[in-house]
Amino acid sequence: FASVDQLGKYTSDSSYLQKHIEAILNYPLVDKEAIAAKNFNIVVDGINSSGALYVPELLKALGVANIYVINEDITGNFAHNPEPLPQHLTELSKEVVSRKAHLGIAVDPDVDRLCFVNEDGKLFGEEYTLVAVADYILSQRKGNTVSNMSSTKSLKELTLSKGGTYYPSAVGEVNVVKKMKEVKAVIGGEGNGGIIVPDFHYGRDALIGIGLFLTHLARTGKSMSQLRAQYPDYYISKNKAELNPATNVKVLLSKLTEKYKNNPVNTEDGLKIEFGDDWVHVRASNTEPILRIYSESSFQTTAENIANRIIRDIHEISTQ
């Protein structure tokens, strides 16, 4: 250990905000002129953190003049749960409607997750942040895409329709990046609003996501709700099953795999089972003694029924 008088020095460099913004403005697929021409009126939820500084500065640089920020004091004392989920964004939705804004933008405290609110106050859906950005990228560049196994199948369908190949990865940003490098993906990310643009940098970045999304929106000439309507409306049911400390997860998943061996399965990260166009993904949490069970279908009841069926299977196997 270093003694207290040999700990080094503290330096401050405030130039990186501008460097990041300049990199976005110089990215070839970000169209500042198209964004500025739309004269967007945008509400931003700064969540009392980095987003309150970075997002408005980026929007100004993109030519957006009408910006209103809520939770703009950068204190780190979040005004609400910082997860950008529907139940936490009611204030943003109300402000978008009351101010007749074109859209709302929400990020998490470190600005690597991104979601949008439509002009009618409804959420665009964080699962569809990546889908919309990928739609734009794939219209400009042919190539492959990657998302984690717990993300919507919409990305796979979109990629195939554009002539590319979709690859699933294990959950976790590092796993998505690894797969993206392996398959030379042109865009990737996670259904939690994480956008990874490989030739920008291999990390989730809400700011480049904003630049690309607004370019896509501006060029289509559509409203937010009209843009959202052109993508599927699938439903993901998110559940969990508590584990007995004595449970051997590896054995449990092996038995579950055997039960559904006649279905397409992927065991790269827990177990993903396909039921025709629907799927369920079962994986052990890295932080809690639980199994996470995500399922997706065109219908909410079907997605929930699939999840409940798997939860029953897990309880049966656990008590054998």
Protein Blocks (a to p, Z undefined) as FASTA:
>chain_A
ZZfklnbpadddfklmmmmmmmmmmpmklcfklmmmnopacdddeklpaklmmmmmmmmm
nopabdcdehkbcghpafbdfbfcfklmmmmmmmmmmnopabdcdddfkopaccdddfko
pafbjklmmmmmmmmmmmmogcdddddfkbcfklmmmmmmnopacddddedjklmmmmmm
mnopabdcdfeopacdfklogcddfklmmmmmmmmmmmnopafklmmmmpccdddddddd
dddfklcfklmmmmmmmmmmmpccdfkgopaddehjbccdddddfkbccdddddddfbfk
lmmmmmmmmmmmmmmmmmZZ
